[in-house]
């Protein structure tokens, strides 16, 4: 995600389950996604973690 601190930045995000070079790997598109907030349960959590919110989701073939 670009510009995680700016929640006004929206873009499609593609998650690939498997080897990105393998055309049979599942691709999941998060449509109109944005980083909605930082996500920390306590100080031991990953400081770079963030939550992604999206308008729609689609599995690509």
C-alpha positions as CSV (number, residue, x, y, z in Angstrom):
1,X,0.0,0.0,0.0
2,X,1.3,3.4,-0.8
3,X,1.4,6.1,1.8
4,X,0.1,4.1,4.8
5,X,-0.3,7.2,6.9
6,X,-2.6,8.8,4.4
7,X,-6.0,7.0,4.6
8,X,-7.2,9.0,1.6
9,X,-5.0,7.0,-0.8
10,X,-7.2,4.3,-2.4
11,X,-5.9,1.7,-4.9
12,X,-6.6,-1.9,-6.0
13,X,-4.3,-4.4,-4.3
14,X,-3.6,-7.9,-5.6
15,X,-2.6,-10.7,-3.2
16,X,-1.0,-13.8,-4.7
17,X,-1.3,-17.1,-2.9
18,X,1.7,-19.0,-4.1
19,X,4.6,-18.4,-6.5
20,X,3.9,-15.0,-8.3
21,X,5.7,-16.4,-11.4
22,X,3.3,-19.4,-11.6
23,X,0.2,-18.5,-13.7
24,X,-1.9,-21.0,-11.7
25,X,-1.3,-19.3,-8.4
26,X,-4.6,-17.7,-7.1
27,X,-4.8,-14.0,-7.2
28,X,-7.2,-12.1,-5.0
29,X,-8.0,-8.5,-5.9
30,X,-9.0,-6.1,-3.1
31,X,-10.9,-3.4,-5.0
32,X,-10.6,0.2,-3.9
33,X,-8.4,-0.7,-0.9
34,X,-6.8,1.7,1.6
35,X,-4.8,1.5,4.8
36,X,-7.5,2.4,7.3
37,X,-5.5,2.5,10.5
38,X,-2.3,1.3,12.2
39,X,-2.9,-1.9,14.2
40,X,-1.1,-2.5,17.4
41,X,-2.4,-4.5,20.4
42,X,0.7,-3.7,22.5
43,X,4.2,-2.5,22.1
44,X,5.5,-6.0,21.2
45,X,3.5,-6.1,18.0
46,X,5.0,-5.2,14.6
47,X,5.3,-1.4,14.5
48,X,4.8,-1.5,10.7
49,X,1.5,-3.4,10.9
50,X,-1.6,-1.8,9.4
51,X,-5.2,-2.7,8.6
52,X,-6.5,-2.8,5.0
53,X,-10.1,-1.9,4.3
54,X,-11.6,-2.5,0.8
55,X,-14.8,-1.9,-1.1
56,X,-14.9,-5.3,-2.8
57,X,-13.0,-8.5,-3.2
58,X,-12.6,-10.8,-6.3
59,X,-10.8,-14.0,-7.0
60,X,-9.0,-13.8,-10.4
61,X,-8.4,-16.8,-12.6
